[in-house]
Amino acid sequence: MESSQFSIATTLDPRLHAHTSGGKFSKTTPTKQAREIAKLLAIQAGAKPIRGPVVVDYRFTVPDRRRRDLANMLQSCKPYVDGVVDSGLIAGDHWEVMAIGEVSVVVGKQLAVELVFRGV
């Protein structure tokens, strides 16, 4: 049986980083925006929903070689994953249905991420 796969790619909003300064409400707008963007990108992907377990691979592009904490980078992607869940293309993001796959970082022009969702 062939497994399903689709991806979304977007610039990564730096306001979503775990250590962004400001009050707890400073991330409300960027979080909502990221979630909606991801939902729309997932729908535009035209993919069939993945039924059952899914693995998500994270492919980050960063603008320089500055040291970055991978755990914080992954945390910044939570609203994007939630948006894909909102699209209905994956069943959820809890531990019983989703696992983290490969995480890679390359140097490029801007801070961006591609999330690849694949059925297992």
Sequence and secondary structure as in RCSB ss.txt:
>XXXX:A:sequence
MESSQFSIATTLDPRLHAHTSGGKFSKTTPTKQAREIAKLLAIQAGAKPIRGPVVVDYRFTVPDRRRRDLANMLQ
SCKPYVDGVVDSGLIAGDHWEVMAIGEVSVVVGKQLAVELVFRGV
>XXXX:A:secstr
    EEEEEEE  GGGSTT  S TTTTHHHHHHHHHHHHHHHHHTT     S EEEEEEEEESS     HHHHHH
HTHHHHHHHHHHTSSS  STTTEEEEEEEEEE SS EEEEEEEE 
